[in-house]
Amino acid sequence: MLTGTRSFLLSLTLILCAGSMKADPCASLPAPSAAGFQGLLQAFLDNGCHKTWVHDPRVRSTGGVHPNVKVYFSPIMWTWMTQNNRTGDVPDGAIIVKEQYGFTPPYKDANEWTVMVRDSTGAADGWFWADLVPNQGDNSVVTDEPCDEPSYPASGYGQYCINCHGSAAANQNTYATDQYVKILTHSPAAGAGAVCHRISAVGLGTSATYTGLFNLNDGSQLNGPFQDVARLPMQNAINMEPVEGQQITSSEMCGTCHTIMLPVYKANGEPVIDSGTGKQKTFTEQATFFEWQNSNFRDGGPQAQSCQECHMPNIYLRDGVSNPLSYKIANIEDNTFPAINFRAPDADITLTTRDGYRRHLLLGINLFALEMFKQFRNELGLYESDPMLRPSLNTDKGIDTAIDTSTNMIAKLRTADVKIESAAIANSQLTVDVRVTNKAGHSFPSGVGFRRAFVNLQVLNSSGQVIWSSGSLAPPSSAQPLKGLIVDGAGQPLVTETFTPTQQTTQPHYWAENPITRQDQVQIYEELVRNPEGFLSTSFIALNEKAKDNRLQPQGWSVSGAHADDTKPVGVCVSPTQCDPQYTDGSGSNVVRYIVPAASEPLTVRATLYYQTIPPYYHCSDQAMRPASIPIG
């Protein structure tokens, strides 16, 4: 009797739930307390209704807390996280869907969903929690057998999830963050293909598209440099069509993100008004594209070379040997695979071997970032190996290959040359001229303004001991606060290595008419900018006026060339009529003169150029580039 009654009640419940379900599974969900909510949520997920929400661009690691995941945020949730900056309570109705894919690739379909739905009235923690499996509804089990082991409900209020989520900040019980969406979208490892290959040719090379304001082409197309390509596999896989778009090969496309104009604000938050235009003042924070346009490497220049030709090489350097690349670019099952029933015709899947294959290197010598990606791979959601590549192609780990290329090919061969042009002793003085020549197609350093390079000159006695130096670094054995700092002859950090409201002294620019004569003087190629209040600043929205910019210009730079005002040197003169002539002669070089007290014993002079991704006032370490030495006597 009881069994029959229970069956009737369950049947009635199912009829009521089914009757309450809406015809459209993607319609707005009711509050979790509503009758039949879990069934509606199941249908919502089964139909992929959450797929239109902002989400992680690809599956990422959670460091083992959950299986590998892809997280989706409903519009209400995303607004609270970004526009509201996580302030106040999460609004009711906000939803987070965590698709779970297991711990190892390949990742095809999610095998589980963990869901958080905000309902402040449901329980003290403010969330409805659900753990659902595709197409299987409630994971809990209801049975007529009285002795079966009961299953803990997989969905509801006050779930065990709060054991961990109760440690979240601000009493919101969620760790939701936009960092993975942004990192995975914009990092070269993950996002370049989703962004660069969709940029339209419209407006490229004009101010309308600078500061990343590029236009996108049709959302169903991806641009590439080739005309005759296999289209069917991409159409089947992601419903997009590969099309020829030659803008993908142009420096103008790179220029849209590497020409950055930023607004200028005072310390109190007020905008700085340009007296000439009456509008808010802007500062060209990054002018890499402008620098290229005013160089020998520009289109039509004597050494014409696009950004892609340098940063996307068609060779692979290994153990000092240059290997040309020739590949079938797509990673699909093509006509070379064993025959199988129901495969598309060979004509639709046959790939061409491309000699024009280019590596998506996209880096300079930012070893700091590469090492950071390697050290914090899990935290950044980066794969150790790419499950989308066939195992036979995974010859080296991507990060290690990038670090090796950055160090041994780009840094040592393509950035700058260091040459000791002369060294002579006269009247107990050693005079040394060191020439540094920029080999890049833009200023060196380029990109964000805080990167810097500097010359280290050392004078050694016959026993190999350093008896005089300019631009030496604190040794690796130094205490942490000294690492990466330039020190004087006594091993003490230079005053100019730190900026404070009371310490605004900088290293001047040195050349033949303004020589280095002391061990606390050093030639640093850098851009330093003052804020509206007159202090040196690292804030991107307080860059008001350059205090110094003696970065090495590209070869071919001219005062009458394109964007000369944006890329001109600052601080390379000691008087209106005494300026370093090499900053206007197009040589892309600088000769630093050193005058050093010298005895008559045999001496050796050694010059090394160092590069720092981030200067010491950001507490980062040095990265050596290319040494050059010459013995004299």
Secondary structure as GFF3:
##gff-version 3
##sequence-region A 1 633
A	DSSP	alpha_helix	2	20	.	.	.	ID=ss1
A	DSSP	alpha_helix	37	46	.	.	.	ID=ss2
A	DSSP	three_ten_helix	49	52	.	.	.	ID=ss3
A	DSSP	beta_strand	54	55	.	.	.	ID=ss4
A	DSSP	beta_strand	69	73	.	.	.	ID=ss5
A	DSSP	alpha_helix	75	81	.	.	.	ID=ss6
A	DSSP	beta_strand	95	100	.	.	.	ID=ss7
A	DSSP	beta_strand	112	118	.	.	.	ID=ss8
A	DSSP	beta_strand	127	132	.	.	.	ID=ss9
A	DSSP	beta_strand	155	157	.	.	.	ID=ss10
A	DSSP	alpha_helix	162	165	.	.	.	ID=ss11
A	DSSP	three_ten_helix	169	171	.	.	.	ID=ss12
A	DSSP	alpha_helix	179	186	.	.	.	ID=ss13
A	DSSP	alpha_helix	192	195	.	.	.	ID=ss14
A	DSSP	three_ten_helix	196	198	.	.	.	ID=ss15
A	DSSP	three_ten_helix	207	209	.	.	.	ID=ss16
A	DSSP	beta_strand	221	224	.	.	.	ID=ss17
A	DSSP	alpha_helix	232	238	.	.	.	ID=ss18
A	DSSP	beta_strand	241	244	.	.	.	ID=ss19
A	DSSP	three_ten_helix	246	249	.	.	.	ID=ss20
A	DSSP	alpha_helix	251	255	.	.	.	ID=ss21
A	DSSP	beta_strand	259	263	.	.	.	ID=ss22
A	DSSP	beta_strand	282	287	.	.	.	ID=ss23
A	DSSP	alpha_helix	288	293	.	.	.	ID=ss24
A	DSSP	alpha_helix	307	311	.	.	.	ID=ss25
A	DSSP	beta_strand	315	318	.	.	.	ID=ss26
A	DSSP	beta_strand	321	324	.	.	.	ID=ss27
A	DSSP	beta_strand	327	328	.	.	.	ID=ss28
A	DSSP	alpha_helix	346	349	.	.	.	ID=ss29
A	DSSP	beta_strand	353	354	.	.	.	ID=ss30
A	DSSP	alpha_helix	367	375	.	.	.	ID=ss31
A	DSSP	alpha_helix	377	380	.	.	.	ID=ss32
A	DSSP	three_ten_helix	391	393	.	.	.	ID=ss33
A	DSSP	alpha_helix	398	405	.	.	.	ID=ss34
A	DSSP	pi_helix	406	411	.	.	.	ID=ss35
A	DSSP	alpha_helix	412	413	.	.	.	ID=ss36
A	DSSP	beta_strand	416	426	.	.	.	ID=ss37
A	DSSP	beta_strand	429	438	.	.	.	ID=ss38
A	DSSP	beta_strand	452	460	.	.	.	ID=ss39
A	DSSP	beta_strand	466	470	.	.	.	ID=ss40
A	DSSP	beta_strand	472	473	.	.	.	ID=ss41
A	DSSP	three_ten_helix	480	482	.	.	.	ID=ss42
A	DSSP	beta_strand	486	487	.	.	.	ID=ss43
A	DSSP	three_ten_helix	495	497	.	.	.	ID=ss44
A	DSSP	beta_strand	524	525	.	.	.	ID=ss45
A	DSSP	beta_strand	527	530	.	.	.	ID=ss46
A	DSSP	beta_strand	545	549	.	.	.	ID=ss47
A	DSSP	alpha_helix	564	567	.	.	.	ID=ss48
A	DSSP	beta_strand	573	575	.	.	.	ID=ss49
A	DSSP	beta_strand	578	579	.	.	.	ID=ss50
A	DSSP	three_ten_helix	581	583	.	.	.	ID=ss51
A	DSSP	beta_strand	589	597	.	.	.	ID=ss52
A	DSSP	beta_strand	603	612	.	.	.	ID=ss53
A	DSSP	three_ten_helix	616	618	.	.	.	ID=ss54
A	DSSP	beta_strand	623	632	.	.	.	ID=ss55
###
